[in-house]
Amino acid sequence: MAWGVGRVLRQEGWDGEVLAVHPHSCYLVDEDGAVYAVVQESLGNGPLNLVIPAVVSQPFQGLSPGGTITSTGDTLLFGDTLEVGMANAQLWDPKSYLALDHDPDGLRRAVETVTQAATTASPEGSLARLLPYLQEEDLPAPLQKAAHLPRSHALMGGLAESLARRNRRGLKVVTSSMAGLGPGLTPACDDFLAGVLLALALIRQRQADPELDEIAAMVLETAASRTHEISAAYLKAAYAGEANERWHRLLGALAGEPGAIEEAARGVMQIGETSGADMLAGFITAMRSTHGAPA
């Protein structure tokens, strides 16, 4: 489990309720509005996750939103339906401490390698497919079939330009329009904004930048208040520099060879249907906008 998840759920007397149930995950929320996820091990480590082994094929069957959850400190009790032992859980740190500290030219080359992988190997219908067209007014006809893509294309271009110019007013307008837009458990444009926030967190980790601190906080506040609880929780995690373990592998590969970078980028894009690719599109856009490359 992520260390922050363990710090809370291992408190004897903690209680909450089931927020949402999916085939491979169950989201919990407590009275403070904090969101956590109990997930099967196929989903891996993540900033909200308590990972359970694949000893039961459908562990969340029988659970429903609103169900009561309590903690004994060692065990998480989902009424009479499910018990999750936590005493022997290993703690995992969701924050990547890999600062983007190699030379600027090397970083630009690494981002371009990620961009190439994202535009050619991302799932059809993902926002990564729009990256080559951010400076163009219209999308090619095949990309106009998905209802959210034309609108997303315009907003992605607006965000890239506003971020490059550090135009806070423009960023707030674009962010407020993007929040909650698109399909998925976490809407596609929310995933994109999470990628932006993760990139900004790593850039700020590398070098103090009060202006960029304010921009990141504004993007988070604007987006989180306009989407649902689960998506807002992932946005807050990205703002803090926390991400899924597949992201850790990609960030660790950026200083390496192009082949390793591409392989790690493909791993990120395997998260969800398009969530990983959508978040990667946001990460790329923010990196290019803040490092002088054309967005």
C-alpha positions, 0 to 999 in steps of 0.5 A: 500500500502507498504509505499515505494510505497505510498511515490512515487506514491502519488507524484503529477506529477509522471508518468510511464508506464504499464510494464506487465499485469496479471489477478490479477496484473498489474506491473508499471515502472517509468523512474528510473526503479523502479517497483510497482504492483497494485494487487487485494486483494487476493494477499495481502500486499507485498513490491511492492504492492498497493492493491485494493479491489475486487469491479471489477472482472477484473480491468486490462482488457483493459490495455497493456504494454506501456500504460501511467500512471500518478498520481494526488497525490490522484489518479493513472490514467491509461489513460482513462481505470482505476482510482485507488484512493489512498487518503484513502489507509492505509500504510503497512511496508513490512520490518519484524523487527523480528530479529532471536534472540532466542537461536540458538538451538531453531532456528535450531529446528524451521528451521527443522520444516519449512524444514519438511513442505517444503519437504512434503507439497510443490507443485510438481515441486517446488525447496523445493522438492529438499532439501533432496537431496542437498548432493546427486549427482543424483535426484530420477527419478520422480524429473528429469521430470521437465526440470529445476530441475536437473540443479537447484538441482546441483546449490542449492547444490553448493550455500549451500556449498559455503555459508557455506564456505563463498566462494565468488567466488563460490557464484558468479559463482552459482548465475550467473547460477541460475539467470533467471533459471526456469519457472514462472513470477519470475523464480524459481531460482530467487525466491530461491535467494530471499529466500537466500537474505531474510535470510541473511537480517535477520541474518545481522539484528541480528548481524553485519557481514561485510563479510556477508554484502558483500556476500549479496550485491554480490548475489543481484548485480549478480542476479539482472543484469541477470534477468528481471525487475520484478524479480530484484525488488523482489530480491532487496526487499528481500535484504532489508528484505522486504517480503509478509505479509505471510512471516511476519507471518512465521517469527513471528511464528519461536519462537513458537510451531511447529504447528504454524510454520508449518501452517505459512510455508504452508501459504508461500507456497500458494504464486503463483504456486511454487514461495512461496515454491521456496523462502522458499527453498532458505530461508531454505538453507541459514539458514542451511548453516549459522547456522552450520546445514548440508545443 
